[in-house]
């Protein structure tokens, strides 16, 4: 951004500007040695001091800044600049304690006026005035000039003894550099005024910028945003540069990168906001061991053309800036010298590899040098990109590079990673305001035919599922043609498209891209396999011990960043043990929804019950967490998983009652959907589901409570929260804490014996879940191989039972719940003898859950 104080304060001679040396003019330095000061007695006797030296005082309250005798403070633009710098320095000093990052440079106001000088030599170009500017222990120096008067072909030369770098500043270069010099390493610069024969010129110095950390002083570094451990390595990709500016403003201290053949450069919008005297540095050398910045040769320093600057500083997803860089001191453009990145506007998929290359803070010689790191892409929210790639302060503005193609898809803006998780963020180049600004300013014309490539969201799906495809083609395609099913017909013409596969089979996918210079086609053979969808019939059970089922009754769909798998995590379910269905996120902060859908044929069913075991792992609440029912037209939430248990818990849902109450039909393609939205992997987030059973209550055998056999536990409720009664169907569940009373009534014919039946074994010696005995999996006339309990004892035969219904046909009993671990301890039913038939009749079942 142009310094307002320089708009009118530094007029140049109105004479026509010519090349520094002029056609055919010999050039000779007045001093016989490169930097040895020399005075001519005739000049001294005339009262002209040709060699002044200034050693800067250390900043502090006692520092006195000299003033030139002939200086009029009310008229000189240099004094206005002097006062501005002084005020900025005071403000910076007063607020330093509130900053988390120490400054790497400071501005010092120092006025010096060379006074007018004339080259009396009528033949040769002469150095007519020399001034030394020095700041002890500075790591680097940059001169801030005031008013300058130069004739055609005159120039100012700035020389750094530390490494021998020189800069020639004629009138045109001074405009590009906003009346400043480049950055020079070391604590001293020597400034010479070179004039053509007979020319008169002068310059003022308003101050200088010096780099901290020279000598034994160490610089102060800020908080980083490393994702886990710091994996950054040095980079030689000089298309990415360090972006520096005046330390008394808010801009700069970032990364900037070359984005086009005509040297457009891109950085974060907040790096431009408030900035002045901005310089893009490439081919940056190592810093000093103290962390102090060292600057590249003058030929690798480029100022920005502030008249071309456009930026937005509107926060996450809308933080970008684009500008053109001026040529360097050799007349070269940055793109000519280093090349440029290609920009792209697509969104990567989760877990795609992302590279960040830029100038983040670090310790010692690596501080704010060119470093690079790769990591997985996380998620997209609007035009905000998230990725798990290391960055630190100074990386703002870095290119977000899609590693597969090397294209830049975003500009890094914000940190968020820690050693334990999180992600860093940037703005997508698909941002419409960025695209408008970039296309208006920068060369986007393709220089080569496009190269086609794409990514896809899935490679194997069930019939009826949809796959998303994203073009990652390079060289600025202007048109797209997709064939998703290999039939030779174009199915879509946008860079991002979806396709629903309704036919079983394996399909090739082709993408053809075109620009003004040609076209290219890529075909992936067998890109998508579509498997048949086969709804399961009842009874149905699934324990996931063999992995995720692939028999056609399940679909597993994850949004980008989500994950569904069958695995063991911590304590397995108490029923079948082994694997469980796990739904979580692939990476930290990757918010994504997972849906595991079971398709069932419920045609002709009467009373369908779903039972399953589940637990959460520190999961937060979300309206998408739970079990949903769908008949293919309408979807409802059947049971929320918010505030879920941390220990394995068995859940019972009355599918028929819930579905019919919401108007759903129980047809041939009914869906039970286990859904979870997470933003962290298992352990911090996620849900585990196991031992899913779906059964129909037809074929009863006494499963509902009835006058002939009822088991009513105080406080027990069904899947809808309705209380257990002597005539309700069940199954039921009751939650009790150790020390509570387990009270129940067993009903039947008067004076009939009964047994309490408790899992976990049924007639086939197989594990069962809540209610399986209750809903027909156990024959009512066969009690063999069942664990029979009566007051904690196993009777030898059924008729040895000491309990009976009594003369009133109801026996009330109560037990104190002992100290048991949390979770379900099993389902209890009553088997009540009926004298008329000589056979037992089973009651409804109730699950006992320990809190």
Secondary structure, DSSP 4 states (H G I P E B T S, - for coil): ---GGGTTTSPPPSSPP--SS-TT--B--SSSSSS-----HHHHHTT---EEEEEPPPSSTT------TT--TTT-HHHHHHHHHHHHHHHHHHTGGG-SS--SEEEEEEEEE---EE---SSSBEEEEEEEEE-TT-SEEEEEEEEEE--TT-EEEEE-TTT--EEEE-HHHHHHTTTB---EESSEEEEEEEE-TT-EEEEEEEEEEEES--TT--------B-SSS---EE---TTEEEEE--TTSSS-SEEEEE-STT-EEEE-HHHHTT--S-EEE-SPPPPPTT-------GGGEEEEEEEEEEEEE-STT-EEEEEEEPP-TTS--HHHHH--PPB--PPPPTT-EEEEEE----SGGGTTS-EEEEEEEEEEETTEEEE---B-TT-TT-EEEETTTTEEEEEEEE---BTTB--EEEEETT-HHHHHHHHHHS----SS--B--EEES-SEEETTEEEEEEE--BS--SEEEEESSSSS---B-SSEEEEEE-S-EEEEEEEEEEETTEEEEEEEEEEEEEEPP-PBPSSEEE--TT-S--SSSEEEEE-TTEEEEEE--SSPPTTT-S-EEEEEESSTT--EEEEEEEEE--TT-SSEEEEEEEEESSPPP-TT-EEEEE-SS-EEEEEE-TT--SS-EEEEEEHHHHHHHTT----TTEEEEEEEEESS-BTTB-EEEEEEEEEE-TT-SS-S-BTTEEEEETT-B-TTSPBP-TT----EEEEE-TT-EEEEEEEESTT-BEEEEESSB-TTS-B--TTTTTTTSS-TT--TT--EEBTTB--SSGGG---B-TTTTEEEEEEE--S--SEEEEEEEEEEEETTTTEEEE---EEEEE-
